[in-house]
């Protein structure tokens, strides 16, 4: 019998494997060297997007659901979405709650928000008090707004997790004060939601069927990231919102032959390709895969590259994409 690795060595090996960039793009596009670096330091140096979860709402993809952190000079300062499994990936990435300044939730499907309470519970274990902004979409008849969601989860006297009610002010032994706010998804212009240390974050409503949803634009001294969760691609204003992006992240949940209901919720590879071509980022990162989309990944990437001719990356859990300006 071969000797097994010590647990610490195994965890380190998995973390290093996860921090490497995803598979190189098909076709003629070449992978940028910065995005292909396999070292753990690349994930945490400069300004870097790290996917926590690259999967979808079905467990057939063997991935965590949607979530990502943005590392700024060695600290995971920004969290975008917190779907199922991201709690585990957050720890594996080495992110620390005491470094977090901003949480942006795209929408209230479970595969984008289910692990938020688990991540925030870590506020019991911080060494000092810390504040974090929590931003999400306005609501409708079927989905709450961000402020309503926060109240239903943590509200004193009625919240599902009432024992964490102290999150609203950093009390009751919780060292984190969370400040929730809503963004009107119907606004014709982007809404600035956070600013600090040379970084500005704006949010803009995107069409995800009948689900209120947001995309986030993160402007940094090293370049611009635009992170889109699920959308069907029908809102023309998104292209203007994302113009000038160095890195564009788009979901890759379905194929071109998906049924009408799926296309009502999600953009097909053809639509993703046309949007990326119109925005023309320096790289396109694909996430939010489901089992079928993974089986057809090469075909779908090729479809996208008929329209967008820059580098395309099929992301995976813990993969990293640095801004290299």
Backbone bond lengths (Angstrom), bond angles and torsions (degrees), N, CA, C in turn:
res aa  C-N    CA-C-N  psi(-1)  N-CA   C-N-CA  omega(-1)  CA-C   N-CA-C  phi
1 X - - - 1.464 - - 1.524 109.21 -
2 X 1.371 115.66 135.09 1.453 119.62 178.96 1.516 109.87 -73.74
3 X 1.336 117.35 140.77 1.465 119.39 177.79 1.531 109.99 -64.78
4 X 1.322 116.90 140.51 1.461 120.54 179.97 1.519 109.96 -86.18
5 X 1.350 115.83 154.51 1.459 120.64 176.52 1.513 110.46 -70.38
6 X 1.309 119.45 145.15 1.461 120.74 169.19 1.529 109.12 -58.69
7 X 1.330 116.61 149.47 1.457 120.90 -177.29 1.512 111.96 -55.46
8 X 1.346 117.09 -43.20 1.468 119.72 -178.37 1.527 111.47 -61.54
9 X 1.342 116.20 -38.64 1.459 119.52 179.72 1.517 111.57 -68.95
10 X 1.341 115.96 -37.91 1.454 120.53 179.46 1.521 110.98 -64.57
11 X 1.337 116.42 -45.02 1.463 120.42 178.90 1.518 110.48 -60.99
12 X 1.331 117.21 -43.38 1.462 120.40 179.90 1.525 111.25 -62.63
13 X 1.330 116.21 -40.65 1.466 119.66 179.70 1.516 111.35 -64.15
14 X 1.340 116.31 -42.03 1.460 119.75 178.74 1.512 111.18 -64.92
15 X 1.317 117.07 -39.74 1.463 120.47 -179.49 1.525 110.87 -64.07
16 X 1.331 116.10 -43.39 1.455 119.05 178.66 1.516 111.34 -63.99
17 X 1.344 116.90 -39.43 1.460 119.74 178.28 1.509 110.53 -63.48
18 X 1.327 116.64 -39.53 1.452 119.67 -178.77 1.502 112.97 -69.62
19 X 1.321 117.93 -30.54 1.458 120.28 -176.23 1.506 112.41 -76.25
20 X 1.316 118.06 -13.96 1.453 118.44 177.82 1.514 109.61 -69.90
21 X 1.338 116.44 156.14 1.450 119.53 -179.26 1.507 110.27 -69.95
22 X 1.312 115.37 161.84 1.454 121.64 -179.49 1.508 110.49 -72.25
23 X 1.333 115.04 179.72 1.445 120.51 -175.37 1.517 111.03 -57.43
24 X 1.336 115.95 143.84 1.453 120.94 -178.70 1.510 110.28 -64.19
25 X 1.327 117.81 152.32 1.451 120.54 -177.13 1.506 111.98 -65.75
26 X 1.323 114.65 150.66 1.453 120.17 175.74 1.524 109.11 -76.75
27 X 1.323 116.51 172.59 1.446 120.15 176.57 1.517 111.63 75.24
28 X 1.341 114.86 -146.90 1.455 119.89 -173.58 1.521 114.03 -92.64
29 X 1.334 117.63 -8.53 1.463 119.39 -175.94 1.518 110.22 -70.91
30 X 1.312 116.72 134.38 1.460 121.45 -179.59 1.516 109.97 -99.37
31 X 1.332 116.19 143.91 1.467 120.75 179.62 1.516 110.11 -74.27
32 X 1.344 118.33 130.54 1.463 119.22 174.73 1.522 110.66 -63.10
33 X 1.320 116.90 139.83 1.462 119.96 -176.46 1.515 111.55 -59.43
34 X 1.354 117.18 -37.39 1.461 119.46 -177.55 1.506 111.96 -62.78
35 X 1.329 116.73 -36.26 1.455 119.92 -178.28 1.515 111.96 -79.52
36 X 1.330 117.54 -12.83 1.455 120.43 -177.40 1.515 112.90 -101.12
37 X 1.332 117.28 3.64 1.461 120.88 -178.99 1.521 110.66 -68.23
38 X 1.320 116.97 131.28 1.457 122.07 -176.02 1.522 113.58 -92.91
39 X 1.316 118.76 2.44 1.455 119.24 -175.26 1.513 111.83 -84.05
40 X 1.327 116.06 145.48 1.457 120.76 -179.41 1.530 110.95 -64.18
41 X 1.351 116.81 -30.26 1.463 118.91 -178.20 1.523 111.33 -65.61
42 X 1.337 117.61 -28.72 1.451 120.38 179.27 1.522 110.57 -63.19
43 X 1.318 117.58 -34.42 1.458 121.02 -179.98 1.514 110.91 -64.58
44 X 1.322 118.17 -30.45 1.456 121.63 -171.19 1.521 113.24 -112.85
45 X 1.318 117.90 4.74 1.452 119.81 -179.45 1.522 110.16 -102.15
46 X 1.336 115.65 152.36 1.449 119.68 179.12 1.517 111.21 61.65
47 X 1.330 116.14 -136.64 1.468 122.67 176.21 1.518 107.73 -122.64
48 X 1.319 116.17 116.76 1.454 122.20 -168.97 1.516 111.35 -137.38
49 X 1.325 116.29 135.58 1.457 122.23 169.84 1.518 108.90 -86.90
50 X 1.320 117.02 127.43 1.458 121.03 173.92 1.521 108.87 -122.81
51 X 1.322 115.97 122.08 1.457 120.41 176.70 1.519 109.37 -74.22
52 X 1.304 117.13 129.23 1.463 121.25 171.39 1.515 109.78 -88.17
53 X 1.318 115.85 -46.50 1.459 121.17 178.01 1.509 109.76 -131.53
54 X 1.328 116.54 134.14 1.465 121.95 -177.64 1.521 111.66 -119.19
55 X 1.349 116.40 10.23 1.454 120.67 -177.17 1.518 112.77 -100.67
56 X 1.325 114.36 -166.96 1.455 120.74 -176.22 1.519 112.73 -122.45
57 X 1.335 116.63 -153.84 1.462 120.74 -173.71 1.525 114.68 -86.65
58 X 1.332 117.59 -2.37 1.466 121.37 -178.03 1.528 107.85 -113.43
59 X 1.308 116.42 143.68 1.466 119.78 -174.87 1.525 113.22 -80.84
60 X 1.336 117.64 11.19 1.465 119.76 -179.05 1.518 113.19 -81.79
61 X 1.348 117.92 -2.32 1.463 119.55 -177.89 1.522 113.01 -98.01
62 X 1.357 117.55 -6.77 1.473 122.59 179.63 1.526 111.86 54.88
63 X 1.338 116.64 36.25 1.452 122.51 179.67 1.518 109.31 -134.53
64 X 1.328 115.51 159.91 1.455 119.15 169.08 1.520 109.17 -69.68
65 X 1.329 116.21 154.20 1.460 120.36 176.12 1.526 110.22 -75.29
66 X 1.323 116.61 -176.40 1.459 122.36 -165.71 1.527 114.07 -62.52
67 X 1.315 115.08 137.03 1.459 123.09 174.20 1.512 109.67 173.58
68 X 1.331 115.89 149.45 1.463 120.50 179.75 1.521 108.94 -154.10
69 X 1.327 115.71 152.35 1.460 121.20 171.18 1.518 108.81 -118.03
70 X 1.326 115.02 153.79 1.459 121.40 171.63 1.518 108.05 -113.95
71 X 1.340 114.39 118.43 1.461 121.63 178.21 1.519 109.14 -86.09
72 X 1.322 116.41 132.68 1.456 122.47 176.29 1.522 107.34 -128.05
73 X 1.336 115.28 108.68 1.465 121.54 178.65 1.526 111.96 52.16
74 X 1.325 115.99 49.65 1.454 121.14 172.26 1.513 115.86 87.60
75 X 1.325 118.03 0.11 1.457 120.81 179.73 1.526 110.20 -125.63
76 X 1.334 116.58 137.90 1.460 122.08 176.83 1.521 107.61 -81.23
77 X 1.334 115.93 92.84 1.467 121.35 -171.39 1.526 112.69 -89.56
78 X 1.334 117.22 -26.08 1.452 121.55 -173.66 1.527 109.54 -126.44
79 X 1.328 116.52 139.08 1.465 122.95 175.68 1.515 107.85 -125.58
80 X 1.326 116.28 126.46 1.460 121.79 176.97 1.517 108.28 -117.08
81 X 1.318 115.87 110.91 1.468 125.31 -179.12 1.533 112.07 70.64
82 X 1.325 113.74 155.61 1.468 120.46 -175.09 1.519 109.40 -151.00
83 X 1.337 116.65 60.18 1.450 121.44 179.45 1.517 112.68 -71.41
84 X 1.325 116.10 173.93 1.451 121.76 -178.38 1.523 112.48 -54.88
85 X 1.321 116.49 129.03 1.454 122.32 -179.38 1.511 113.83 98.36
86 X 1.338 117.81 -15.51 1.455 119.31 -178.39 1.524 112.17 -72.43
87 X 1.332 117.51 -24.03 1.464 120.39 175.41 1.528 110.13 -58.44
88 X 1.334 116.53 -46.76 1.464 121.00 178.13 1.525 110.82 -65.17
89 X 1.328 116.79 -46.75 1.465 120.32 -178.56 1.537 111.53 -64.64
90 X 1.320 117.40 -33.04 1.470 121.63 178.56 1.528 109.73 -58.78
91 X 1.319 115.56 -44.54 1.458 119.80 177.21 1.520 112.71 -69.17
92 X 1.332 116.73 -41.19 1.466 120.16 179.78 1.532 111.37 -63.46
93 X 1.315 116.30 -33.38 1.468 120.03 179.82 1.524 112.22 -71.66
94 X 1.327 117.08 -17.44 1.454 120.62 -176.85 1.513 113.36 87.28
95 X 1.347 116.36 11.84 1.464 119.79 178.17 1.527 109.86 -70.63
96 X 1.350 115.91 147.46 1.459 121.45 -178.68 1.522 109.54 -125.07
97 X 1.320 115.55 135.35 1.454 120.67 -176.90 1.524 111.66 -62.25
98 X 1.327 117.06 -32.79 1.467 119.89 -178.61 1.523 112.81 -68.65
99 X 1.339 118.71 -13.57 1.460 122.37 177.10 1.526 112.71 -93.03
100 X 1.327 116.85 -10.12 1.459 121.52 -170.33 1.529 110.92 -80.13
101 X 1.326 116.35 128.34 1.465 122.19 178.83 1.520 112.95 -109.15
102 X 1.339 117.14 -27.08 1.462 120.29 -171.84 1.520 110.38 -144.35
103 X 1.328 115.73 134.69 1.463 122.71 171.25 1.519 107.78 -123.27
104 X 1.319 116.89 122.89 1.456 121.91 175.70 1.522 109.80 -113.71
105 X 1.312 116.87 123.40 1.465 121.98 176.71 1.525 107.99 -104.60
106 X 1.320 116.42 128.56 1.463 120.00 -176.90 1.524 111.80 -76.45
107 X 1.342 117.30 -42.65 1.463 120.85 179.91 1.525 108.83 -168.01
108 X 1.331 115.78 174.64 1.461 119.72 -169.25 1.519 114.13 -105.02
109 X 1.317 118.28 35.11 1.458 120.92 160.58 1.532 107.66 -75.91
110 X 1.331 115.96 144.93 1.464 119.25 -173.96 1.517 113.09 -59.15
111 X 1.337 117.71 -31.66 1.454 119.03 -177.56 1.528 112.61 -74.49
112 X 1.341 116.83 7.06 1.463 120.96 174.98 1.525 112.76 -124.27
113 X 1.332 117.70 -6.51 1.472 117.57 -173.62 1.525 114.09 -145.28
114 X 1.333 118.87 -4.29 1.466 120.72 -170.52 1.522 113.62 -61.81
115 X 1.332 118.55 -30.51 1.470 120.77 -176.67 1.527 113.29 -93.17
116 X 1.312 118.11 4.78 1.462 118.90 179.86 1.526 112.48 -59.82
117 X 1.353 120.87 -46.31 1.468 118.96 178.34 1.527 113.06 -59.52
118 X 1.327 117.09 -38.81 1.462 120.04 -179.40 1.521 111.37 -65.13
119 X 1.323 117.61 -40.45 1.461 120.64 178.77 1.521 110.46 -66.85
120 X 1.336 116.99 -43.77 1.460 120.19 -177.10 1.523 112.63 -69.81
121 X 1.317 117.81 -25.54 1.466 119.33 179.16 1.524 111.50 -60.36
122 X 1.317 117.10 -23.00 1.454 119.99 176.98 1.516 113.25 -58.83
123 X 1.335 117.13 -10.47 1.467 121.13 178.59 1.522 112.55 -62.68
124 X 1.327 118.32 -18.55 1.462 120.98 174.76 1.531 112.10 -65.56
125 X 1.317 117.17 -22.06 1.454 120.76 -166.59 1.521 113.73 -114.21
126 X 1.332 117.54 12.83 1.458 120.56 177.44 1.525 110.59 -79.74
127 X 1.314 115.54 153.09 1.464 119.71 -177.95 1.521 112.44 -82.11
128 X 1.339 117.03 -20.57 1.457 120.62 -179.93 1.514 110.47 -150.90
129 X 1.330 115.88 166.52 1.455 121.15 -176.86 1.527 110.77 -72.15
130 X 1.321 115.53 144.47 1.458 121.43 -175.97 1.525 108.65 -146.49
131 X 1.332 116.97 148.53 1.461 122.37 177.93 1.527 110.01 -110.92
132 X 1.343 115.84 144.59 1.460 120.28 176.64 1.525 109.37 -141.21
133 X 1.328 115.63 137.24 1.465 121.40 174.62 1.524 108.83 -84.56
134 X 1.329 117.04 137.15 1.465 123.21 178.70 1.522 107.48 -124.73
135 X 1.326 116.53 114.53 1.461 121.71 -173.24 1.525 109.32 -120.35
136 X 1.327 115.67 141.73 1.450 121.15 176.83 1.511 110.84 -158.12
137 X 1.334 116.33 -178.81 1.466 120.08 -173.36 1.518 113.34 -78.02
138 X 1.329 115.27 161.58 1.462 121.62 166.97 1.527 108.50 -67.70
139 X 1.317 116.52 164.69 1.456 120.79 -174.07 1.522 113.67 -103.12
140 X 1.329 115.02 -179.53 1.464 122.12 171.46 1.525 107.84 -147.02
141 X 1.323 118.34 -163.77 1.461 121.34 -175.05 1.522 112.47 -65.35
142 X 1.320 117.77 -22.43 1.464 121.16 -174.88 1.530 114.06 -108.65
143 X 1.324 117.58 -16.17 1.456 121.12 -176.04 1.524 109.46 -135.78
144 X 1.327 116.91 142.62 1.470 119.81 178.98 1.520 111.22 -77.16
145 X 1.314 115.56 164.24 1.460 120.57 166.42 1.527 108.94 -77.28
146 X 1.337 116.73 173.19 1.461 119.83 177.59 1.516 111.47 -61.50
147 X 1.336 117.55 -44.87 1.462 119.61 -179.02 1.523 111.20 -65.64
148 X 1.332 117.42 -38.27 1.463 119.97 177.95 1.523 111.01 -67.86
149 X 1.328 117.31 -40.22 1.463 120.95 177.68 1.525 110.53 -60.84
150 X 1.327 116.35 -45.89 1.458 120.36 -179.45 1.533 110.32 -60.75
151 X 1.316 117.06 -40.82 1.465 120.85 179.17 1.524 111.59 -66.79
152 X 1.325 116.81 -40.79 1.470 119.80 179.29 1.525 111.85 -67.64
153 X 1.319 116.61 -31.34 1.463 120.28 179.28 1.527 111.52 -78.96
154 X 1.352 116.40 -45.07 1.457 120.24 -166.56 1.527 114.53 -125.57
155 X 1.331 118.01 5.60 1.455 120.27 -175.44 1.526 113.03 -63.31
156 X 1.319 116.05 137.38 1.464 121.01 -179.32 1.524 109.80 -68.52
157 X 1.327 115.39 127.04 1.456 120.95 178.13 1.509 115.09 92.52
158 X 1.339 118.00 -12.40 1.472 118.89 -177.61 1.529 113.90 -153.23
159 X 1.312 119.14 -9.05 1.459 120.23 -176.28 1.520 112.97 -68.65
160 X 1.328 115.90 149.39 1.464 120.46 177.56 1.523 110.90 -59.47
161 X 1.327 116.59 -35.35 1.458 122.19 176.35 1.529 108.52 -116.85
162 X 1.321 115.51 59.75 1.455 120.36 -175.30 1.524 111.83 -59.50
163 X 1.324 117.45 -26.70 1.461 118.80 -179.26 1.531 111.89 -65.32
164 X 1.339 116.83 -10.92 1.462 121.36 175.45 1.528 111.73 -104.64
165 X 1.330 116.81 19.13 1.467 120.30 -178.70 1.521 112.36 -58.81
166 X 1.315 117.73 -26.31 1.456 121.41 179.14 1.513 114.15 -63.95
167 X 1.338 117.98 -9.66 1.456 120.65 176.14 1.524 111.79 -62.46
168 X 1.314 116.87 -25.46 1.460 119.34 -177.46 1.527 112.53 -69.94
169 X 1.321 117.51 -15.15 1.463 118.88 179.10 1.500 114.46 -147.69
170 X 1.332 117.23 9.27 1.452 120.33 -178.12 1.512 112.42 67.70
171 X 1.355 116.58 44.54 1.458 121.64 -178.17 1.527 109.89 -120.89
172 X 1.330 116.32 -176.43 1.472 123.05 175.93 1.525 112.38 58.42
173 X 1.319 116.88 33.53 1.463 120.23 179.14 1.514 114.36 86.66
174 X 1.324 117.66 -4.52 1.466 121.59 178.05 1.521 108.39 -91.42
175 X 1.318 115.94 124.03 1.457 121.52 -173.75 1.529 113.00 -91.63
176 X 1.329 116.64 12.44 1.462 121.54 -178.78 1.516 108.94 -120.55
177 X 1.324 116.76 128.22 1.460 122.50 174.71 1.528 107.73 -105.84
178 X 1.331 116.39 114.93 1.461 122.18 -174.81 1.528 109.02 -100.84
179 X 1.324 115.91 132.60 1.457 121.55 -176.62 1.531 109.29 -117.32
180 X 1.347 117.99 93.03 1.466 120.66 -177.81 1.521 112.74 -79.18
181 X 1.324 116.36 148.24 1.461 121.82 174.87 1.515 109.75 -152.14
182 X 1.341 115.07 158.84 1.459 122.47 -176.29 1.523 110.36 -108.25
183 X 1.339 115.97 148.24 1.460 122.49 172.08 1.519 108.07 -118.23
184 X 1.301 116.83 129.12 1.459 122.53 178.41 1.526 109.72 -69.07
185 X 1.331 116.62 111.58 1.466 119.89 -175.97 1.523 112.47 -69.51
186 X 1.331 117.04 -17.46 1.464 120.57 -179.57 1.527 112.84 -90.07
187 X 1.317 118.31 -3.00 1.456 120.49 -178.52 1.528 110.49 -59.16
188 X 1.330 117.66 133.84 1.469 119.78 -179.87 1.520 113.58 -73.89
189 X 1.317 116.75 -11.62 1.469 120.92 179.81 1.520 109.18 -125.29
190 X 1.316 115.66 159.24 1.462 120.90 179.31 1.528 110.31 -68.62
191 X 1.324 114.95 151.98 1.458 122.27 179.45 1.521 109.05 -112.12
192 X 1.343 117.38 122.67 1.470 120.16 175.83 1.518 108.60 -73.09
193 X 1.326 117.44 125.96 1.462 121.03 -172.97 1.527 113.69 -117.14
194 X 1.333 118.38 -16.17 1.467 119.43 178.59 1.521 109.01 -163.63
195 X 1.326 115.30 147.80 1.453 120.34 176.86 1.521 109.12 -151.28
196 X 1.333 117.05 137.33 1.450 121.10 178.19 1.508 111.53 178.00
197 X 1.320 116.81 141.92 1.465 122.97 175.72 1.524 112.57 52.95
198 X 1.330 115.94 40.92 1.454 120.24 177.40 1.510 114.89 80.68
199 X 1.326 118.50 3.77 1.458 123.43 -179.79 1.526 109.12 -109.10
200 X 1.329 116.56 133.63 1.461 122.42 176.21 1.523 109.02 -125.66
201 X 1.327 116.51 130.79 1.463 121.85 -179.97 1.526 108.90 -116.45
202 X 1.334 115.49 130.33 1.454 122.56 175.23 1.517 109.32 -122.52
203 X 1.340 115.77 154.19 1.457 121.96 179.28 1.522 109.94 -124.88
204 X 1.330 115.53 150.37 1.463 121.22 -177.57 1.524 108.69 -148.03
205 X 1.314 116.59 137.01 1.455 120.59 -178.54 1.518 112.82 -68.68
206 X 1.338 116.05 137.54 1.465 122.24 178.17 1.527 109.47 -125.62
207 X 1.341 117.69 151.18 1.473 121.37 -174.15 1.526 112.78 -85.31
208 X 1.312 115.71 106.86 1.468 121.94 178.17 1.533 107.94 -118.48
209 X 1.323 115.93 66.94 1.459 119.72 -174.88 1.517 109.81 61.96
210 X 1.335 115.22 -128.05 1.470 119.93 178.92 1.529 112.06 -99.45
211 X 1.335 117.58 18.14 1.457 123.02 -176.33 1.530 109.57 -101.29
212 X 1.333 119.53 119.52 1.464 119.91 175.71 1.532 110.13 -60.27
213 X 1.335 116.99 127.61 1.464 120.28 -173.98 1.520 110.14 -146.14
214 X 1.337 114.85 155.50 1.455 122.45 -178.43 1.525 111.24 -128.56
215 X 1.324 115.08 148.43 1.462 122.45 162.89 1.523 107.49 -108.03
216 X 1.329 116.26 157.88 1.466 121.54 -178.27 1.527 110.56 -123.44
217 X 1.320 114.77 135.79 1.463 122.46 175.40 1.528 107.54 -111.29
218 X 1.324 116.92 123.39 1.453 122.93 -175.86 1.522 108.04 -116.69
219 X 1.322 116.05 107.34 1.463 122.11 -179.17 1.524 108.53 -97.82
220 X 1.317 116.70 124.16 1.457 122.61 -174.83 1.525 109.99 -130.97
221 X 1.329 117.71 166.40 1.472 119.60 176.03 1.526 113.59 -62.83
222 X 1.314 117.76 -17.62 1.464 121.80 -178.89 1.524 113.11 -99.40
223 X 1.327 117.99 -5.37 1.445 120.39 -178.24 1.513 111.29 142.00
224 X 1.323 115.63 -172.58 1.460 122.73 -172.57 1.525 110.18 -121.45
225 X 1.335 115.43 131.18 1.462 122.44 170.28 1.518 108.83 -109.80
226 X 1.330 117.11 139.20 1.463 122.15 170.04 1.520 107.22 -124.23
227 X 1.333 115.23 119.16 1.463 121.77 -174.22 1.515 108.98 -113.07
228 X 1.318 115.64 112.54 1.460 121.03 178.90 1.517 109.69 -106.30
229 X 1.314 115.40 129.63 1.467 120.24 168.39 1.528 107.93 -83.67
230 X 1.319 115.89 -161.60 1.459 120.77 -178.30 1.528 111.10 -53.17
231 X 1.309 115.62 132.89 1.463 121.69 170.82 1.520 108.36 -159.45
232 X 1.339 115.82 155.48 1.466 118.79 179.39 1.519 112.76 -92.53
233 X 1.336 117.25 -5.23 1.455 120.35 173.36 1.512 115.26 86.11
234 X 1.325 118.38 10.74 1.462 120.23 -173.30 1.522 114.52 -90.28
235 X 1.340 118.97 -7.21 1.459 120.07 179.76 1.525 109.55 -93.00
236 X 1.315 116.19 110.17 1.461 121.37 -174.18 1.523 111.74 -64.08
237 X 1.330 117.56 -28.59 1.451 120.15 -178.93 1.511 113.94 -63.29
238 X 1.321 118.07 -17.74 1.467 120.25 179.91 1.521 111.21 -63.28
239 X 1.332 117.37 -37.02 1.464 120.02 -179.85 1.518 110.23 -61.44
240 X 1.323 117.42 -45.18 1.467 119.97 177.83 1.528 111.18 -64.16
241 X 1.336 117.08 -39.23 1.465 121.76 177.84 1.521 111.58 -59.41
242 X 1.329 116.54 -36.87 1.464 121.53 -173.55 1.526 113.60 -95.53
243 X 1.319 118.60 -5.71 1.465 120.39 -179.16 1.527 111.00 -55.64
244 X 1.325 115.16 140.27 1.450 120.75 -179.68 1.510 114.43 86.41
245 X 1.336 117.35 3.17 1.465 120.22 179.54 1.521 110.61 -68.17
246 X 1.331 115.24 134.62 1.462 120.12 169.61 1.521 110.56 -81.37
247 X 1.325 115.20 -34.88 1.462 122.05 179.01 1.518 108.41 -129.33
248 X 1.322 116.64 125.13 1.460 123.16 175.33 1.521 108.42 -116.28
249 X 1.326 116.94 126.14 1.462 121.38 174.72 1.521 108.65 -107.72
250 X 1.325 115.81 128.44 1.461 122.29 -179.70 1.530 109.72 -132.54
251 X 1.337 117.49 149.14 1.466 120.30 178.44 1.520 111.92 -76.83
252 X 1.328 115.46 151.85 1.465 122.15 -178.03 1.520 109.47 -131.52
253 X 1.326 116.13 53.82 1.466 120.49 -170.67 1.518 114.38 -81.77
254 X 1.352 117.16 -27.72 1.468 118.48 -171.03 1.527 111.16 -131.32
255 X 1.337 114.88 170.40 1.454 123.14 176.72 1.523 109.96 -100.71
256 X 1.321 116.15 171.99 1.458 119.80 178.33 1.531 112.93 -65.94
257 X 1.318 117.44 -23.63 1.464 120.24 -178.75 1.526 112.71 -96.24
258 X 1.324 117.73 20.03 1.464 121.56 179.43 1.525 110.59 -65.80
259 X 1.327 115.85 158.00 1.461 120.90 -179.32 1.525 110.99 -71.58
260 X 1.329 115.22 170.12 1.463 120.86 -174.02 1.525 112.34 -62.96
261 X 1.330 118.56 -38.98 1.460 120.99 -179.92 1.528 111.03 -64.68
262 X 1.331 116.59 -40.59 1.459 120.21 178.01 1.522 110.74 -64.14
263 X 1.330 117.01 -39.42 1.471 120.87 -179.89 1.522 111.51 -73.65
264 X 1.327 117.72 -22.19 1.455 121.69 173.60 1.528 110.44 -67.00
265 X 1.320 116.02 -30.91 1.462 122.07 -178.27 1.524 113.20 -96.44
266 X 1.322 118.04 -35.06 1.463 122.52 -168.24 1.523 111.92 -128.54
267 X 1.314 115.31 149.44 1.460 121.76 173.84 1.524 110.31 -79.85
268 X 1.316 116.56 137.83 1.458 121.81 173.81 1.526 109.63 -75.94
269 X 1.335 118.32 166.60 1.463 119.62 175.72 1.528 113.30 -56.86
270 X 1.317 117.99 -36.88 1.465 120.38 177.09 1.521 110.99 -61.89
271 X 1.326 116.91 -44.52 1.465 120.96 179.11 1.529 110.07 -65.35
272 X 1.332 117.39 -43.71 1.471 120.56 177.77 1.526 110.12 -58.92
273 X 1.316 116.75 -44.09 1.454 120.58 179.95 1.518 112.64 -61.51
274 X 1.329 117.12 -42.63 1.468 120.82 -179.96 1.527 111.27 -67.76
275 X 1.333 116.82 -40.21 1.463 119.96 177.18 1.521 110.30 -63.33
276 X 1.331 116.99 -46.40 1.469 120.48 179.94 1.525 110.79 -62.25
277 X 1.320 117.63 -38.71 1.464 120.64 179.12 1.522 110.89 -63.80
278 X 1.329 116.42 -39.37 1.461 120.29 -179.73 1.532 111.51 -69.57
279 X 1.335 116.92 -35.33 1.470 121.25 179.85 1.525 110.70 -81.66
280 X 1.325 116.30 -38.72 1.465 124.43 178.05 1.524 112.66 57.91
281 X 1.338 118.23 57.78 1.467 120.42 176.15 1.521 110.97 -72.79
282 X 1.320 116.00 169.19 1.464 119.78 177.07 1.523 111.97 -76.12
283 X 1.325 117.42 -22.95 1.460 120.81 171.97 1.517 109.34 -152.97
284 X 1.322 115.81 150.42 1.460 123.54 177.07 1.519 108.10 -116.79
285 X 1.326 116.40 123.05 1.456 122.56 178.22 1.527 108.10 -108.12
286 X 1.317 116.64 126.43 1.456 122.03 179.16 1.523 109.46 -100.87
287 X 1.338 115.99 136.55 1.457 120.18 174.79 1.516 108.82 -141.47
288 X 1.319 116.89 -167.60 1.467 123.36 177.92 1.532 111.62 58.87
289 X 1.336 114.87 47.90 1.458 120.27 176.13 1.527 110.44 -79.18
290 X 1.312 115.79 149.46 1.456 121.86 167.23 1.525 107.85 -117.48
291 X 1.330 117.05 173.44 1.457 120.52 -173.27 1.517 113.21 -53.09
292 X 1.323 116.48 -48.79 1.470 119.36 -178.01 1.521 110.96 -65.74
293 X 1.338 116.66 -40.94 1.457 119.50 -179.72 1.526 111.43 -63.25
294 X 1.336 117.26 -32.08 1.469 120.00 176.40 1.527 111.10 -68.83
295 X 1.322 117.36 -38.12 1.464 120.14 178.18 1.525 111.33 -63.89
296 X 1.342 115.57 -34.83 1.465 120.91 -177.69 1.521 112.06 -102.02
297 X 1.334 117.26 19.73 1.462 121.17 -171.80 1.523 112.38 -57.44
298 X 1.325 118.51 -48.09 1.462 120.61 -176.75 1.527 110.73 -62.54
299 X 1.319 116.60 -41.53 1.465 120.20 178.79 1.524 110.73 -64.44
300 X 1.317 116.60 -42.25 1.461 120.06 -178.18 1.527 111.55 -68.01
301 X 1.345 117.34 -39.47 1.461 120.37 176.51 1.526 110.08 -63.03
302 X 1.320 116.53 -41.34 1.468 120.07 178.30 1.525 111.04 -62.22
303 X 1.328 116.89 -38.37 1.459 120.53 177.37 1.526 110.52 -63.13
304 X 1.338 116.43 -44.94 1.467 120.44 178.36 1.521 110.57 -59.46
305 X 1.322 117.09 -39.35 1.464 121.33 -175.41 1.523 113.76 -76.77
306 X 1.313 117.24 -5.76 1.467 118.76 170.01 1.529 110.47 -66.62
307 X 1.319 115.62 -25.36 1.462 120.62 -175.03 1.528 111.88 -111.58
308 X 1.318 116.61 -44.81 1.466 121.94 -179.27 1.518 108.21 -103.27
309 X 1.346 117.26 124.65 1.461 121.18 -171.07 1.521 113.29 -107.18
310 X 1.324 117.67 9.03 1.454 120.31 173.80 1.524 111.00 -85.83
311 X 1.342 116.94 -176.97 1.464 121.01 -178.98 1.529 111.87 -70.87
312 X 1.317 115.00 135.79 1.468 123.00 -179.84 1.520 108.11 -118.87
313 X 1.345 116.16 132.21 1.457 121.06 178.79 1.516 110.04 -121.62
314 X 1.317 115.81 128.82 1.455 121.56 172.84 1.519 107.21 -88.60
315 X 1.323 117.34 99.65 1.451 121.57 -173.24 1.513 113.57 -67.43
316 X 1.319 115.64 161.31 1.452 121.99 173.00 1.520 107.85 -140.05
317 X 1.306 117.10 170.19 1.456 120.53 -179.24 1.530 110.74 -56.46
318 X 1.334 115.63 130.48 1.457 126.21 176.17 1.527 114.45 74.38
319 X 1.333 118.23 7.08 1.471 118.45 175.54 1.531 110.26 -73.77
320 X 1.340 116.33 152.85 1.453 123.23 -171.32 1.520 111.69 -124.64
321 X 1.350 114.65 145.10 1.464 121.24 -177.39 1.533 108.34 -138.75
322 X 1.336 117.43 95.84 1.463 120.92 -177.84 1.518 112.08 -75.97
323 X 1.339 116.33 147.84 1.457 121.96 165.14 1.521 106.88 -83.44
324 X 1.306 117.52 127.84 1.470 119.90 -168.17 1.517 113.32 -111.42
325 X 1.332 119.25 11.82 1.467 120.21 178.71 1.524 110.24 -58.09
